[in-house]
């Protein structure tokens, strides 16, 4: 399911790090019923405004999440910088990590 845009793009924080503008999104991932059920992802601006929400399979990766958010927000995926709610940077080195693993880490924090 595609993420839903809430038309608050002007609230995104943009920085000039790593050679181009970065769109910083804080994400919260929550499990619904069991380990195989879809995960709900909420993406907000650093100011707390909800920008998008979607449901993805726990077997999808952070790269898949970035791609879904990029399409929905109309921005290239490489410009998205994801930060987990506990304040953990989810950088490119973790793109292949499964969302189920990220969700487990976030709930353990």
N, C-alpha and C positions, 0 to 999 in steps of 0.2 A: 504494500500500500504506500502510495506516495505521501510524503510529508505535506502538511497543510501550512501555507504561508499566511501569516497574520499581518502582513503589510506594515511592519515596524522596522524596515531595513535601515531607516535613518537613525535608529537607536543603536545600531551595531557599532562597536568600537573598532576603528581601523588604525593600524600601525604600519610603519614603514620598515618592519623587520624582515630580514632574509630576502632582500631584493625586490620586494613589492608589497602592496597593501595586504594586510591580513584581516580577516573577519573573525573576531573572537566570539565563540559561542560557548556558554556554559551548558553542559548536558547532564541530565539526570536520567538514569535507566532503571526501570522497575519491572520486576517479574509479575506476571498475572497469577496464574494458578499453579503451574508445575514447571519442571525443567524443559519440557518440550513446547510449552505455550509461548505465544509471541511476547516479546519485550516491548514495553511502551517507552519511547524516548521523548523527552521534553527538552527542547533547545531554547535557551533564553539569552538575552543580551547580558553583558556584565552588570547592567543596571537592574536586572530582574524582570524585564519585559519578555513575555512569551513570544517567540518568533515562529516556532514550528513545533509540531508534535507528529509522531508517526509510530507505527508498530512494525517491528522487524523480527525475523526469526533469530533465535539465540545462536544459530549456526552461521549467521552472516557476520561479516567482519567490520572493523572500524572504517575500512576503506569503503565498504558498501554504505555505511551510514553517511559518510562524507559525501558520497556520490548522490544519495537521495536528498540530502540537505542542499547540496549545490544546485541540483535541478530545481528544487522547490523555491530556493531563494534567488535563482537566476544569476549565480556567481560561479566562477570556476572552482572546482573542488580543491585545487592547490592553494587557494586563498583562505580556506577555512582552517582555523585553529581551534581545536576542541579542548575544553578544560572540564574535567569531572567535578561534580559538586564538592567533593572534599578538597578541591584546589589542585588536583593532580593534572599535569599537562599530558595530553594524549597526542604525542607528536607522531611524525611520519614513521618512526622506527616501530611503531605499534600498529600500523595499518592492517596487518594480516591477523591481528589478535581477534578472536571471536568475541562477539558481544556478550555471550554468556560468561566469559572469563572477566571481562571488564565489569559486568554487573556484580559478580562475586567479589571482586576487589573493592568496589565502591561500597557494598554493604558491610564489608569487614572493617572499613575505615571508621 
